């Protein structure tokens, strides 16, 4: 299995910690955790991860979809969206960014592993 370097962008610290533990248990390395768009962009620029797990709703004025657009424009880093919202208009906006995956909270370990596995094989 190829280990991936992953950034988690999630505004809920407890959920971020849970995702971090799941990712580590899969043998991957979490190279940064962010709660805001600004933190996410800084960490991605500094650490050059293989994948960003990105919540659509973040603290601050900029949402995760705008962050994903910027990450893909500047770094071409794969994105998997994570969100509690499955609203059709939000999903359509997210899909326009062409993420590698889309997970709805609560995230099941099996779904996270499958989504990360698909990124590894691309």
GROMACS elastic network, one bead per residue, 0.5 to 0.9 nm:
[ bonds ]
;  ai    aj funct       b0    kb
    1    27     6  0.82683   500
    1   120     6  0.87461   500
    2    27     6  0.85449   500
    2    28     6  0.82282   500
    2   120     6  0.71725   500
    3    26     6  0.86960   500
    3    27     6  0.61696   500
    3    29     6  0.70657   500
    3   120     6  0.86149   500
    4    27     6  0.81365   500
    4    28     6  0.50979   500
    4    29     6  0.62558   500
    4    30     6  0.83867   500
    4    49     6  0.76951   500
    4    50     6  0.57911   500
    4    51     6  0.71994   500
    4   116     6  0.86927   500
    4   120     6  0.76616   500
    5    28     6  0.62713   500
    5    30     6  0.59019   500
    5    31     6  0.60534   500
    5    47     6  0.87006   500
    5    48     6  0.82335   500
    5    50     6  0.51860   500
    5    51     6  0.66091   500
    5    52     6  0.87748   500
    6    23     6  0.82441   500
    6    28     6  0.72394   500
    6    29     6  0.60536   500
    6    31     6  0.57531   500
    6    32     6  0.72231   500
    6    33     6  0.89389   500
    6    49     6  0.53905   500
    6    50     6  0.59874   500
    6    52     6  0.56854   500
    6    53     6  0.72452   500
    7    29     6  0.86920   500
    7    30     6  0.57781   500
    7    31     6  0.56563   500
    7    33     6  0.58188   500
    7    34     6  0.77471   500
    7    40     6  0.78379   500
    7    43     6  0.76098   500
    7    44     6  0.71559   500
    7    47     6  0.86547   500
    7    49     6  0.63848   500
    7    50     6  0.83045   500
    7    51     6  0.65045   500
    7    53     6  0.61812   500
    7    54     6  0.81889   500
    8    16     6  0.68498   500
    8    19     6  0.77903   500
    8    20     6  0.73568   500
    8    30     6  0.72581   500
    8    31     6  0.83320   500
    8    32     6  0.63833   500
    8    34     6  0.63001   500
    8    35     6  0.85510   500
    8    40     6  0.81344   500
    8    51     6  0.87549   500
    8    52     6  0.59658   500
    8    54     6  0.61772   500
    8    55     6  0.82877   500
    9    16     6  0.74816   500
    9    32     6  0.83291   500
    9    33     6  0.57054   500
    9    35     6  0.55900   500
    9    36     6  0.72520   500
    9    37     6  0.81050   500
    9    39     6  0.84432   500
    9    40     6  0.62069   500
    9    52     6  0.73167   500
    9    53     6  0.60413   500
    9    55     6  0.59075   500
    9    56     6  0.89489   500
    9    58     6  0.80062   500
    9    64     6  0.82834   500
    9    82     6  0.89913   500
   10    13     6  0.70870   500
   10    15     6  0.72374   500
   10    16     6  0.55586   500
   10    33     6  0.74544   500
   10    34     6  0.62473   500
   10    35     6  0.50681   500
   10    36     6  0.77417   500
   10    53     6  0.81100   500
   10    54     6  0.64392   500
   10    55     6  0.51648   500
   10    56     6  0.83362   500
   10    57     6  0.79532   500
   10    58     6  0.66123   500
   10    59     6  0.86805   500
   10    82     6  0.82793   500
   10    83     6  0.89450   500
   11    14     6  0.89951   500
   11    15     6  0.82048   500
   11    16     6  0.74699   500
   11    34     6  0.72942   500
   11    36     6  0.67711   500
   11    55     6  0.74543   500
   11    57     6  0.73961   500
   11    58     6  0.52121   500
   11    59     6  0.58429   500
   12    15     6  0.54228   500
   12    16     6  0.61355   500
   12    17     6  0.87057   500
   12    35     6  0.73077   500
   12    58     6  0.86049   500
   12    59     6  0.89964   500
   13    17     6  0.61149   500
   13    18     6  0.86295   500
   13    35     6  0.78535   500
   14    17     6  0.51455   500
   14    18     6  0.62816   500
   14    19     6  0.87110   500
   15    18     6  0.50363   500
   15    19     6  0.61776   500
   15    20     6  0.84739   500
   15   106     6  0.89145   500
   16    19     6  0.51574   500
   16    20     6  0.60182   500
   16    21     6  0.86343   500
   16    33     6  0.73346   500
   16    34     6  0.86323   500
   16    35     6  0.87215   500
   17    21     6  0.61820   500
   17    22     6  0.86397   500
   17    33     6  0.88225   500
   18    21     6  0.51913   500
   18    22     6  0.62885   500
   18    23     6  0.86710   500
   19    22     6  0.50535   500
   19    23     6  0.60714   500
   19    24     6  0.85397   500
   19   107     6  0.82841   500
   19   109     6  0.87227   500
   19   112     6  0.87460   500
   20    23     6  0.51716   500
   20    24     6  0.61490   500
   20    25     6  0.85719   500
   20    29     6  0.86741   500
   20    30     6  0.65195   500
   20    33     6  0.83346   500
   21    24     6  0.51473   500
   21    25     6  0.60872   500
   21    26     6  0.87037   500
   22    25     6  0.50776   500
   22    26     6  0.64179   500
   22   109     6  0.67640   500
   22   112     6  0.82901   500
   22   113     6  0.86091   500
   23    26     6  0.51957   500
   23    27     6  0.68003   500
   23    28     6  0.56975   500
   23    29     6  0.71724   500
   23    30     6  0.71869   500
   23   109     6  0.89059   500
   23   112     6  0.82258   500
   23   113     6  0.80395   500
   23   116     6  0.89468   500
   24    27     6  0.51732   500
   24    28     6  0.51131   500
   24    29     6  0.59165   500
   24    30     6  0.69738   500
   25    28     6  0.73677   500
   26    29     6  0.89919   500
   26   113     6  0.73139   500
   30    33     6  0.75194   500
   30    49     6  0.87953   500
   31    43     6  0.82459   500
   31    47     6  0.68656   500
   31    48     6  0.89620   500
   31    49     6  0.71806   500
   32    40     6  0.83264   500
   32    43     6  0.63491   500
   32    44     6  0.82125   500
   32    47     6  0.79217   500
   32    49     6  0.88551   500
   33    39     6  0.82840   500
   33    40     6  0.75676   500
   33    43     6  0.80109   500
   34    37     6  0.77178   500
   34    38     6  0.84005   500
   34    39     6  0.53102   500
   34    40     6  0.52046   500
   34    41     6  0.88922   500
   34    43     6  0.76951   500
   35    38     6  0.86024   500
   35    39     6  0.67665   500
   35    40     6  0.72950   500
   35    55     6  0.89000   500
   35    58     6  0.62434   500
   35    59     6  0.61693   500
   35    60     6  0.88788   500
   36    39     6  0.53093   500
   36    40     6  0.62129   500
   36    41     6  0.87508   500
   36    58     6  0.55672   500
   36    59     6  0.51491   500
   36    60     6  0.62622   500
   36    61     6  0.88386   500
   36    62     6  0.78468   500
   36    63     6  0.83330   500
   36    64     6  0.85588   500
   37    40     6  0.51053   500
   37    41     6  0.62242   500
   37    42     6  0.86255   500
   37    58     6  0.69966   500
   37    59     6  0.77001   500
   37    60     6  0.74402   500
   37    61     6  0.84276   500
   37    62     6  0.60635   500
   37    63     6  0.69270   500
   37    64     6  0.68951   500
   37    66     6  0.83672   500
   37    67     6  0.59055   500
   38    41     6  0.53285   500
   38    42     6  0.62200   500
   38    43     6  0.86479   500
   38    60     6  0.89457   500
   38    62     6  0.85540   500
   38    67     6  0.85015   500
   39    42     6  0.51669   500
   39    43     6  0.60854   500
   39    44     6  0.85330   500
   40    43     6  0.52347   500
   40    44     6  0.60764   500
   40    45     6  0.85227   500
   40    52     6  0.88890   500
   40    54     6  0.87925   500
   40    67     6  0.77364   500
   40    71     6  0.89450   500
   41    44     6  0.51785   500
   41    45     6  0.60872   500
   41    46     6  0.85686   500
   41    67     6  0.72646   500
   41    70     6  0.80211   500
   41    71     6  0.69237   500
   42    45     6  0.52021   500
   42    46     6  0.61262   500
   42    47     6  0.85065   500
   43    46     6  0.51005   500
   43    47     6  0.57773   500
   43    48     6  0.77631   500
   43    49     6  0.86604   500
   44    47     6  0.53820   500
   44    48     6  0.52018   500
   44    49     6  0.62337   500
   44    52     6  0.80830   500
   44    71     6  0.76580   500
   44    75     6  0.81495   500
   44    77     6  0.85788   500
   45    48     6  0.57115   500
   45    49     6  0.85553   500
   45    71     6  0.87043   500
   45    74     6  0.87511   500
   45    75     6  0.77581   500
   46    49     6  0.88475   500
   48    51     6  0.87945   500
   48    75     6  0.79472   500
   48    77     6  0.81086   500
   49    52     6  0.70329   500
   49    77     6  0.72444   500
   50    77     6  0.63186   500
   50    78     6  0.69552   500
   50   119     6  0.88707   500
   50   120     6  0.89413   500
   51    77     6  0.59580   500
   51    78     6  0.50820   500
   51    79     6  0.59684   500
   51    80     6  0.76300   500
   51   116     6  0.83331   500
   51   119     6  0.78217   500
   52    68     6  0.87174   500
   52    71     6  0.89712   500
   52    77     6  0.70814   500
   52    78     6  0.63619   500
   52    80     6  0.63340   500
   52    81     6  0.83323   500
   53    78     6  0.87784   500
   53    79     6  0.60281   500
   53    81     6  0.59509   500
   53    82     6  0.66644   500
   54    57     6  0.88357   500
   54    58     6  0.89717   500
   54    64     6  0.62559   500
   54    65     6  0.84464   500
   54    67     6  0.84802   500
   54    68     6  0.76786   500
   54    79     6  0.67696   500
   54    80     6  0.60875   500
   54    82     6  0.56501   500
   54    83     6  0.81507   500
   55    58     6  0.65650   500
   55    63     6  0.83232   500
   55    64     6  0.57616   500
   55    65     6  0.84552   500
   55    80     6  0.85623   500
   55    81     6  0.56783   500
   55    83     6  0.52526   500
   55    84     6  0.85195   500
   56    63     6  0.58170   500
   56    65     6  0.58610   500
   56    66     6  0.88162   500
   56    67     6  0.88163   500
   56    81     6  0.65472   500
   56    82     6  0.65310   500
   56    83     6  0.57010   500
   56    84     6  0.85575   500
   56    85     6  0.82998   500
   56    90     6  0.85679   500
   56    94     6  0.81270   500
   57    62     6  0.85255   500
   57    63     6  0.54696   500
   57    64     6  0.59346   500
   57    65     6  0.84957   500
   57    83     6  0.71000   500
   57    84     6  0.85945   500
   57    85     6  0.86558   500
   58    61     6  0.79907   500
   58    62     6  0.71438   500
   58    63     6  0.55118   500
   58    64     6  0.62830   500
   59    62     6  0.77771   500
   59    63     6  0.78940   500
   60    63     6  0.76266   500
   62    65     6  0.83213   500
   62    66     6  0.65094   500
   62    67     6  0.72498   500
   63    66     6  0.56248   500
   63    67     6  0.65149   500
   63    68     6  0.88836   500
   64    68     6  0.60312   500
   64    69     6  0.86112   500
   64    81     6  0.80414   500
   64    94     6  0.87419   500
   65    68     6  0.50282   500
   65    69     6  0.63425   500
   65    70     6  0.87760   500
   65    81     6  0.83986   500
   65    90     6  0.89633   500
   65    93     6  0.73674   500
   65    94     6  0.58769   500
   65    97     6  0.73274   500
   66    69     6  0.51275   500
   66    70     6  0.63891   500
   66    71     6  0.86986   500
   66    97     6  0.88992   500
   67    70     6  0.51465   500
   67    71     6  0.60928   500
   67    72     6  0.85651   500
   68    71     6  0.50316   500
   68    72     6  0.60325   500
   68    73     6  0.83837   500
   68    77     6  0.88813   500
   68    78     6  0.88890   500
   68    79     6  0.67968   500
   68    81     6  0.87129   500
   68    94     6  0.87036   500
   68    97     6  0.70037   500
   68    99     6  0.81925   500
   69    72     6  0.53116   500
   69    73     6  0.60515   500
   69    74     6  0.86064   500
   69    97     6  0.61947   500
   70    73     6  0.50304   500
   70    74     6  0.60087   500
   70    75     6  0.81000   500
   71    74     6  0.53133   500
   71    75     6  0.54265   500
   71    76     6  0.64275   500
   71    77     6  0.64285   500
   71    78     6  0.85944   500
   71    79     6  0.84929   500
   72    75     6  0.53674   500
   72    77     6  0.56667   500
   72    78     6  0.73072   500
   72    79     6  0.81090   500
   72    97     6  0.83523   500
   73    76     6  0.60954   500
   73    77     6  0.88134   500
   74    77     6  0.84755   500
   75    78     6  0.89724   500
   78    99     6  0.67520   500
   78   100     6  0.60963   500
   78   119     6  0.74180   500
   79    98     6  0.83765   500
   79    99     6  0.50728   500
   79   100     6  0.55860   500
   79   101     6  0.70449   500
   79   102     6  0.87471   500
   79   119     6  0.89616   500
   80    99     6  0.56746   500
   80   100     6  0.53813   500
   80   102     6  0.55319   500
   80   103     6  0.73619   500
   80   115     6  0.75746   500
   80   116     6  0.82194   500
   80   119     6  0.89063   500
   81    94     6  0.77659   500
   81    99     6  0.69188   500
   81   100     6  0.81575   500
   81   101     6  0.62573   500
   81   103     6  0.60726   500
   81   104     6  0.82990   500
   82    85     6  0.88176   500
   82   101     6  0.86038   500
   82   102     6  0.60005   500
   82   104     6  0.57592   500
   82   105     6  0.67547   500
   82   107     6  0.79460   500
   83    86     6  0.75008   500
   83   102     6  0.80777   500
   83   103     6  0.65334   500
   83   104     6  0.50722   500
   83   105     6  0.55783   500
   83   106     6  0.83683   500
   83   107     6  0.88239   500
   84   103     6  0.85881   500
   84   104     6  0.54593   500
   84   106     6  0.71177   500
   85    88     6  0.89229   500
   85    90     6  0.75555   500
   85    91     6  0.83357   500
   85   104     6  0.69279   500
   85   105     6  0.79002   500
   86    89     6  0.85905   500
   86    90     6  0.70231   500
   86    91     6  0.64483   500
   86   104     6  0.68867   500
   87    90     6  0.53667   500
   87    91     6  0.62454   500
   87    92     6  0.86987   500
   88    91     6  0.50946   500
   88    92     6  0.60920   500
   88    93     6  0.86345   500
   89    92     6  0.50699   500
   89    93     6  0.62308   500
   89    94     6  0.85782   500
   90    93     6  0.51443   500
   90    94     6  0.61083   500
   90    95     6  0.85269   500
   91    95     6  0.59402   500
   91    96     6  0.85877   500
   91   102     6  0.86453   500
   92    95     6  0.50556   500
   92    96     6  0.63210   500
   93    96     6  0.52935   500
   93    97     6  0.71874   500
   94    97     6  0.55604   500
   94    98     6  0.72304   500
   94    99     6  0.73531   500
   94   102     6  0.85139   500
   95    98     6  0.51013   500
   95    99     6  0.64759   500
   95   102     6  0.85829   500
   96    99     6  0.81350   500
   98   101     6  0.83819   500
   99   102     6  0.71221   500
  100   115     6  0.76864   500
  100   116     6  0.88118   500
  100   118     6  0.78343   500
  100   119     6  0.66417   500
  101   115     6  0.60488   500
  101   116     6  0.84593   500
  101   118     6  0.84659   500
  101   119     6  0.84756   500
  102   115     6  0.80424   500
  103   106     6  0.84883   500
  103   107     6  0.65474   500
  103   108     6  0.88163   500
  103   111     6  0.74350   500
  103   112     6  0.74596   500
  103   115     6  0.82039   500
  104   107     6  0.61318   500
  104   108     6  0.89447   500
  105   108     6  0.79097   500
  107   110     6  0.84527   500
  107   111     6  0.68678   500
  107   112     6  0.67345   500
  108   111     6  0.52832   500
  108   112     6  0.63326   500
  108   113     6  0.86581   500
  109   112     6  0.51691   500
  109   113     6  0.61064   500
  109   114     6  0.85918   500
  110   113     6  0.51209   500
  110   114     6  0.61392   500
  110   115     6  0.86424   500
  111   114     6  0.51080   500
  111   115     6  0.61507   500
  111   116     6  0.86025   500
  112   115     6  0.51737   500
  112   116     6  0.61406   500
  112   117     6  0.83969   500
  113   116     6  0.52302   500
  113   117     6  0.59308   500
  113   118     6  0.86337   500
  114   118     6  0.62438   500
  114   119     6  0.88431   500
  115   118     6  0.52331   500
  115   119     6  0.66452   500
  115   120     6  0.89540   500
  116   119     6  0.51749   500
  116   120     6  0.64120   500
  116   121     6  0.89366   500
  117   120     6  0.50647   500
  117   121     6  0.64503   500
  117   122     6  0.89876   500
  118   121     6  0.52934   500
  118   122     6  0.65701   500
  119   122     6  0.54045   500
